[in-house]
Amino acid sequence: MASELQKRLSANQVAEFYHDVFVQDQARDFGELAAPLDSDGVVVDIGGGVGYFAERVNVELGYPVRVIDMDPESVAQCAARSVPAQVGDALKPPIAGDEACVCFNLILHHLVARDEAGTRKLQLGALTAWKDRNIPLFVNEYIYESFVDRASGRLIYAITSSKLLSDIAGFAARFIPAFKANTFGVGVRFRSHDEWLALFRDAGFDVKAVRIGADEEVKLPLRLLLIKAIRRDSFILSPASAA
Ligand SMILES: C[S@@+](CC[C@H](N)C(=O)[O-])C[C@H]1O[C@@H](n2cnc3c(N)ncnc32)[C@H](O)[C@@H]1O
């Protein structure tokens, strides 16, 4: 289990995620890649926010669901809409034993520590926590491909995790809307497709299926960060069988 401390967003920063903009794609990918599940049980959505994904999976596919999120306000909003939810930490998740699949929708890139090595440990830890359950994991994550090696994800992490650089970027955002980010001062760690694959493998999982998302617009100022493509891809992971 990860011993690094996560740098967490404030309640106000998390509140900017109370929307369902990406949920349609996530639920479509889950339906195509994960369903039908091999075992009966609950679909757990880690970092499931206000429960839009879990709600869709329940209504459209009929699976029982449970959201686990560290933000009490998100969990309260789930409860208000009758989506089962509990406050919990992705890094020390409450494992009930009734899970049939565990989902990570746009949460791994928020598991950031004080440095690159610590951040990788956290992202690995969130996945390995579930390894012994021997069930599939569904991951939907941001992909940042760069013109130069894997530079963009690192640059964005450097800017968003540094107070000084975030202040400068925040100032620039007044004039360049493409720079807007509610993660300034805390950090986010996006990765290229291949970097996520390597992380999944290092966590001890095989990648069983992949769905490449549609390219999003990379606004001109963001090209300064050497970004070639931004999209959201989905992955199904299963514990690697012992050699
Ligand atoms: C970008 S939002 C994603 C919300 C939703 N899954 C979606 O795709 O729209 C990230 C979510 O992860 C939650 N989160 C961040 N770190 C967490 C942790 N260590 N444990 C549980 N939830 C966490 C935040 O509270 C937030 O709801």
The ligand as a Tripos MOL2 file, in Angstrom:
@<TRIPOS>MOLECULE
LIG
   27    29     1     0     0
SMALL
NO_CHARGES

@<TRIPOS>ATOM
      1 C1        -11.7260   14.6120  -11.8810 C.3       1 LIG1
      2 S1        -12.8340   14.0550  -10.6310 S.3       1 LIG1
      3 C2        -13.5690   12.6840  -11.4920 C.3       1 LIG1
      4 C3        -15.0090   12.4760  -11.1070 C.3       1 LIG1
      5 C4        -15.6990   11.3720  -11.9330 C.3       1 LIG1
      6 N1        -15.0650   10.0760  -11.6960 N.3       1 LIG1
      7 C5        -15.6690   11.7040  -13.4130 C.2       1 LIG1
      8 O1        -14.9940   10.9850  -14.1710 O.co2     1 LIG1
      9 O2        -16.2990   12.6930  -13.8200 O.co2     1 LIG1
     10 C6        -11.7630   13.2310   -9.4770 C.3       1 LIG1
     11 C7        -12.4990   12.6590   -8.2780 C.3       1 LIG1
     12 O3        -11.5870   11.8790   -7.5220 O.3       1 LIG1
     13 C8        -11.8110   12.1170   -6.1510 C.3       1 LIG1
     14 N2        -10.5640   11.7630   -5.4390 N.ar      1 LIG1
     15 C9         -9.3350   12.3490   -5.5680 C.ar      1 LIG1
     16 N3         -8.4400   11.7150   -4.7710 N.ar      1 LIG1
     17 C10        -9.1140   10.7050   -4.1480 C.ar      1 LIG1
     18 C11        -8.7310    9.6960   -3.2140 C.ar      1 LIG1
     19 N4         -7.4960    9.5790   -2.7490 N.pl3     1 LIG1
     20 N5         -9.6700    8.8240   -2.8020 N.ar      1 LIG1
     21 C12       -10.9530    8.9070   -3.2510 C.ar      1 LIG1
     22 N6        -11.3750    9.8560   -4.1220 N.ar      1 LIG1
     23 C13       -10.4630   10.7360   -4.5660 C.ar      1 LIG1
     24 C14       -12.1990   13.5760   -6.0770 C.3       1 LIG1
     25 O4        -12.9070   13.8680   -4.8890 O.3       1 LIG1
     26 C15       -13.0750   13.7000   -7.3390 C.3       1 LIG1
     27 O5        -14.4180   13.3820   -7.0550 O.3       1 LIG1
@<TRIPOS>BOND
     1     1     2 1
     2     2     3 1
     3     2    10 1
     4     3     4 1
     5     4     5 1
     6     5     6 1
     7     5     7 1
     8     7     8 2
     9     7     9 1
    10    10    11 1
    11    11    12 1
    12    11    26 1
    13    12    13 1
    14    13    14 1
    15    13    24 1
    16    14    15 ar
    17    14    23 ar
    18    15    16 ar
    19    16    17 ar
    20    17    18 ar
    21    17    23 ar
    22    18    19 1
    23    18    20 ar
    24    20    21 ar
    25    21    22 ar
    26    22    23 ar
    27    24    25 1
    28    24    26 1
    29    26    27 1
@<TRIPOS>SUBSTRUCTURE
     1 LIG1         1 GROUP 0 **** ****
